[in-house]
Amino acid sequence: MANKYLQYFLIIAVIGVWGAVMYRLIHGLSDKNIPIIASNVPIQSDIENPIDTFSLYADYPDPFLPDTDTLSSEDVKKVSEKSDFNSSNSKSEDNTALIIAAIKYNGIIENTDKKSTVGIITINGKEFLVKEKQKVDDIMIKNIRKDSVHVSYKGKLFYIKRID
């Protein structure tokens, strides 16, 4: 008997809930034109907005444009052609200094299972993964250490320290 009363109560509750849903739906979609009254009274506030005083310093390079501070091989040739040195030997030394200055050692990757090391170097803005005794842009990688890399260019040995 109690089960029957519970069933009747639940049926009435479901009908009531659905009735409320239908009422709100029909009432919300009705076309009652309720006038909106716009007020022309300005809102006064006790809070004053301070004037923003800041300056923007945009003296850094655009990160989306290619690097303009790196030397390409054409730039090195232009510099060496335009420079006015007395002997061809000094041109060669200056060119070598420019090439070596354009090399940056970023770090090392070691594989302990295979006992191999790979160095990360940047030459003229281009990053390379190199192994020992590998040649990249006329630069021979002689030895890769944790703190430096030893390179050979035109028969001369150079030590390039890691960038921190």
Number of C-alpha atoms within 10 A of each C-alpha: 6 7 8 9 10 11 12 11 12 12 12 12 12 11 12 12 12 12 12 12 12 12 11 12 11 10 11 10 8 9 7 8 6 6 6 6 6 6 6 6 6 6 5 6 7 5 6 6 7 6 6 6 5 6 6 5 6 7 6 6 11 10 7 6 7 10 13 11 10 15 18 16 13 9 12 16 12 11 15 17 12 9 10 11 12 8 8 10 10 13 17 13 11 17 17 16 11 17 19 19 14 16 21 21 24 19 20 20 15 12 9 8 6 7 7 11 18 17 23 18 22 15 20 19 17 12 14 15 15 19 19 17 14 14 15 12 9 10 18 20 21 17 17 23 14 15 14 19 24 17 23 18 16 10 9 8 13 14 14 18 17 17 11 7
